[in-house]
Amino acid sequence: MGKRKSRTKPPPKKRLDKLDMVFNCPFCNHEKTVDCLFDRGNKIAELSCGVCKESYNTSINNLTEAVDVYSEWIDECERANDFEDPA
């Protein structure tokens, strides 16, 4: 005779934390004022600050998230500052 199969629960799935969609503005230093809007049809993302009205546009692909666009904006700001201050 065969043994009965034990019914064990499958291990719980890993919980993925949601990524932020609202960020701090690098220009006016206000917290949680930069919103990210995606236009997946035209493959464009736009970040804009609600206080100082600074904005940044970039092209995206299907895997791009809001954090990626924000990081790209911060990198562009740093490159612009490095270009102005060679010393």
Secondary structure, DSSP 8 states (H G I E B T S, - for coil): --------------------SEE--TTT--TT-EEEEEETTTTEEEEEETTT--EEEEE--TT--HHHHHHHHHHHHHHHHHHH---
